[in-house]
Amino acid sequence: MIKPYANTQVHWGKSQAKIISMLEEKGSTGIGVVKIDGKLTLAFRMPYPPDKSIDIKFTIPLSLKEDNSKNEKELNRLYRILYHHLRAKLIAIDSGLVEFIDEFLANVVVCDKQGRAVTIGEIAKPQIVNQIESGKQKPIALLE
């Protein structure tokens, strides 16, 4: 099976620039992209509601190889997917299909009890997966 966007000719830098431009058009500030420890992280601040702001973070695991040309292709592919993913979310929000907070809930950054910045998804996902696998429902502890 061919991976989506495996043959894209769009350089990752161009996709990154389009992502930043698209987010800025929506009022985003404090946009940052970093590639470290085998992960690509995109973080940004959005106005929500208009007089407050909310921090959003996407972390994408990278499976980069020793071959730099393959790494370039993989980065090109991942950035295209990220661009289209964010674009689809923003279109759905603009069209009234979903609300911003609902669409980005898993990516909302909060502080846990240790004061670390984590996403709601990083907190809730392991608990939800455990409940599904065990078949036992219990309250989700969001800020433990």
N, C-alpha and C positions, 0 to 999 in steps of 0.2 A: 504494500500500500504506500502510495506517495504521500508524504506529509503535505498538509496545506501550505501553500505559498513556497514550496520547496524550490521552485524555479523562478522566483521573483528576481527581477533585475534592479529593483529599487534598493539603493544603498541604505543601510540602517540609519545613517546620519540624516538622510532626507526624511525618513519616517519619523525619527525622533524630533526633528524640527517641525514636522506637521503636527505631531502630538502636542508639542509645546504651544504652537500657534493656536490649535483648536481649543486647548484648555484656557489659554489667555483670552480668546474670544468669548469664552463663557464666564470670564471674571476671575479665573484662577490666578493665584499669586504664590510665590515661594515654591516654584516648581523645581524639583531636583531629580536627577537620574544618576544612579551609581551602579557600577558593575564591580562587585567585590565578593570574595568567598564563594564563588560559583553561583552567584545569584545576580539577577538584574532587578533593581528596585526603582520604581517610579513613585514619587511622593509629591503631593500638591495640596494646596489649601484652596477651598472653594467658599464663596459667600453662602451662608445658610443660617437662618433666614437672612434676608438682606443686611441686617445689622450685626450679624455674628459670622463666624466662620467655622469650617469643619475640615479636619485633615484626613486625607485619603492616601492609602498606600497599596501598591501592587508589588508583589515580590514573585519573580519568575525564576525557577531553577534553570540553570544553564548546564548543558551537557557538551562542553567544549572539548575539543580534541587537541592533540599536539600539532596537527596540520592547520596552520593559520588560514589557508584558503577555505577550508571547511568551516572554520570558526566564523569567518566573514559571512559565508552563506547562511549559517545558522542564525547569526545575529540579524541578518537581513530578513530572514523568515519570521523570527520571533517579533521583531519590531513591526512588521506588516500586520501580523495577527493582532498585536497589542493596539495598533492604530485603528484597525477595523472594529475591534472589540469596544474600545472607548467611544468611537464614532457611533456605533449602533446604540450604546447605552445613552449617549447624549441626544440622539435622534428620538429615542423612545421617551425620554424625559421631556424634550421640547414639544413632542406631539401629544403630551398628556396621557400617554399610555401607562406610565408609572411615575411615582414621585422620586426625586433625587435620593432621599434617604433610603427608600426601599431598594433602589437599583444599586446603590453603593454600600449597603449596610455591612456586608462582610469585610469591606476594605476601610471602614471608618477606624481611625486611630484613637485609642483611649489609653489611659494609664491603668496598669494593673496594681495590685496591692503592694508590689515591690517598687512601684514608681517607674516601671519600664513602659515605653511606648509600644503597644501591641495593637493588632487589629481585632475587631470583634470576631472575625473568622478564625484567627489564631487561637482565641479563647474558646469559642463555641464548637468548632469542628471536631476536636478530639472527643469531646463529651457526646456530641451527636452521633459520631461514628460508633463509639462505645455502646450507646443505647441501641442503635440499630443492630449491631453485631450480637449484643447480649439479649436483646428482646425485652429489656427492662427499662421502663420509662421512669425518669426521676427529674427533679428540677435542674435546670441548667444554671450553673454558678458562673456568671459572666465576669465578675471582678475578683476572682480568687487568685 
